[in-house]
Amino acid sequence: MIKCKHFAIHELVPPAIFAKRGELAWELLDDRLLITLDRLRERYGSMTVNNYKFGGEREWSGLRTADSPYYSQTSQHSFGRAADCIFNDTTAIEVRGDILQNPNDKAFELIKSVELGVSWLHFDVRNSHRIKTYYP
């Protein structure tokens, strides 16, 4: 089982899943997502996915379950293949630009889709041709 080097599981799953499964929740997340999250943190520094454990409001930016107000049956979040990231030392616009200009960079090689026009970086590792872009 792959676990992130730079994220705790509660940063990637909602509170109810963390409470129910704890460390076993790693099994719900795609390996490619976890590898890419670590690569992005190593490249861009500190970043946030979920922060509810620290008193923040973000709890649905990684895995989404049916009780999420943002749930969709076809969302890559619902399959453990997507994350919405906020960076402390750079902007999502800069990171998106870097990804789209350098899709073959090792840090980005597993990214298959990037959402445009949002203030966070949504990326996912779906089964598709490289790199699909879309607006919300």
Secondary structure, 3 states (H helix, E strand, C coil): CCCCCCCCHHHCCCHHHHHHHHHHHHHHCCHHHHHHHHHHHHHHCCEECCCHHHCCCCCCCCCCCCCCCCCCCCCHHHHCCEEEEEECCCCHHHHHHHHHHCCCCCCCCCCCEEECCCCCEEEECCCCCCCEEECC
